């Protein structure tokens, strides 16, 4: 209040310098372009191309956008354009760069405003549904994506996203149907095949490998990462550990999925070792205890797991390409951890057996020493009497 009074007195008496007013206005004018850039972070031609579902044009316009681009909106829109045009590796990289809370909030704010400005466009509602799903707001995502499909029954991106949301809440049957609708709307859409393959992996279906092969052939990438990892998981489920390991090892180190693929490769190697031990045990009776341990291991690794749901902590974090594959990989990795625990236990048993052998040898030697001491005592006793 005091500052306001001083300001009034300065302006009334003419003591407020004109140069100071000019400086204030220049500061405001300098800030306005920055505010405008943030509010209009998506160029008009890109927004219009997205509304028209011209994803090739969107991808070309945002060709320079990468994971280091500051605008989350541009990164996510570019990711959807790459997903729609089957450039799956770039889409994975862009989506993975927007998993933090700040980017989710920025995307949600822009998508809500975009949907309110274009209430009759399916893609505007699809973007909003995607934003809700990234925040794990499954009910809102389901309702918003349903609105997108009411506006456009052939919006394959919305069908695909609808399937992912259904899978997240544990409705595997409906998820399968939604992915099928996405494929019917666009037979070349690679991500829908990959997602369907993930569902088949959870169902222990023999068609999982076929779906991942189709996804790989539809992708424009020479080595699409997620279908390759999915194939490795399918082969792991069929106990073809050697081929599974080859698929996991083919993921380049520069990929964001390399560490996960490396861990899966180790799990496949442990599976191969487990089977080798079982084969050896069947032809060797002394390893009976090891057989019991490895049988327990096999039962644990083959135990069917529930489809990921929010209740059991398996819900996808976002609408990412082949999100279900991530959860399947994580499940297999946990099983790999179980393999490691049993292997360590078996190692301890072997070490214990070796220690017991050493103790037995020491006891035998001690017995000999005791007998010798007894003889010496017997020889010495007459002289003492």
HELIX and SHEET records of a PDB file:
HELIX    1   1 UNK A    2  UNK A   13  1                                  12    
HELIX    2   2 UNK A   18  UNK A   39  1                                  22    
HELIX    3   3 UNK A   44  UNK A   51  1                                   8    
HELIX    4   4 UNK A   55  UNK A   61  1                                   7    
HELIX    5   5 UNK A   72  UNK A   84  1                                  13    
HELIX    6   6 UNK A   88  UNK A   96  1                                   9    
HELIX    7   7 UNK A  101  UNK A  117  1                                  17    
HELIX    8   8 UNK A  122  UNK A  134  1                                  13    
HELIX    9   9 UNK A  138  UNK A  151  1                                  14    
HELIX   10  10 UNK A  156  UNK A  168  1                                  13    
HELIX   11  11 UNK A  172  UNK A  185  1                                  14    
HELIX   12  12 UNK A  190  UNK A  202  1                                  13    
HELIX   13  13 UNK A  208  UNK A  218  1                                  11    
HELIX   14  14 UNK A  225  UNK A  237  1                                  13    
HELIX   15  15 UNK A  241  UNK A  249  1                                   9    
HELIX   16  16 UNK A  258  UNK A  282  1                                  25    
HELIX   17  17 UNK A  285  UNK A  287  5                                   3    
HELIX   18  18 UNK A  288  UNK A  302  1                                  15    
HELIX   19  19 UNK A  323  UNK A  384  1                                  62    
END                                                                             
